[in-house]
Amino acid sequence: MNAQIKSTPRVFIVEQQPFDYTPATTYGELVFLDAEPLAPHSPNAPDRWNKTVLHSLRRELSTYVPNYDYVIPTGAPARMLVVGMLLAEKGKIHKMLGWDNRQRRYLEYIINL
């Protein structure tokens, strides 16, 4: 088994929303990304804020294992996009969970870049 892989997969939640994520625990341990929100571009403001946010997200995702751990893409679209780009740096195959209202459960998606 890969040294990075823990005994139980983790489910990384991009941005916590007022949802009950308990059903996702069937896939693994929940991990909420806590980095601050991204800031819109301003010609009068330096880009330090977003660089700090990216650094925080990279640190929080440092233990993510592609094709083993899961991601639930919730929250601001810009944040979901940035997390997706950071995950693409880590590998080509990723597991994602999406909520299905009809079945009242998470469905697994495997994305091969």
N, C-alpha and C positions, 0 to 999 in steps of 0.2 A: 504494500500500500504506500502511496506517495506520502512523504514526510509532512507535507502541507495539509493533507486531508485529516480532518478530525473524524471521530467515530460517527458523529451525526452531522448531516449537512446543515447549513445555516440558510435562513431565508432573510435576505437583505431587503428592507423596506426603504425605498428611495426617500420618501417624505411622509411622515406619519400624518394620517388624516383621522377624522372622527369615525373610524370603522372598527368593527370587531375583527381583529386579525387571528383570533383563536383557531378558525378552521385551517389556517396555513401551518399550524404546528404539526400537522400530520406529515409535512414535508421536512421539517427540521426546526431548529432553534431560531426564534425571531431575533433579528438584529436591526434596530432602527438607526438610520444614518442621521446624525445630529448636526451636521455642518450647517452653518448659517445660510440664508437664501442668497442667491446671486443678485447682483445689483445691475440695473440697466446702465448702459453707456452714457456718460456725461462728458462733454468736451472739457469741462472745468475740473473734473475729478480724476485722480490717478487710478490706474487699474489695480492697485494694491489689494483692494477689497476682494475682487474676484480671484486674484492669485491666492489669497489666503483661503478662500472657500475651496478652490481646487486642491490646495495642499491638504486641507482637512478631509475632503472626500477621498483623496488618494490614500491617506492614512487609515481612514475607516474601512476602505476596501482592500487594504493590504493583505488581509487574510482570506479574501474571497478566492475560491478555487473554481475556475471555469469547468463546466460540464459536471459539476458535483453540487455546488451551492446553487441557490435559487435567488431570483430578484423579483420583487413585486414593484412594478413601475407606477407609483402613485405620486400625486403632487403636481407642482408646477412643470409645464412642458419643457421649459429651458433646463430645469434641474434633471428631468428624466433624460433629456438629450445628452447632457454633460456626463451623467453617470454611464449612459450607454457608450459614449466615446471612451471613457476611462476603462470600462470593461473590455472593449475591443482591443485595447493595448495589452490586455492580460491573456487573450486567447481568442480562438475562433468559434468555439461551441459554448453556448450559454443556455441555462435553463431559466425560464420565466414562468411566473404564475399569474393567471388572470381569473378574476371572479366571474362566475357564470350565475346570473340571477335565476335562471330556470332550474338549474340543478342544485342551486344553493351550496355550491362548493367551488374551490379553486380548481382550475384546469391547468395542466402542465403543457408548456410550449418549449420545444427545443429549437434554438436558433443556431444555424450553422452559417457563419459568415464566410 
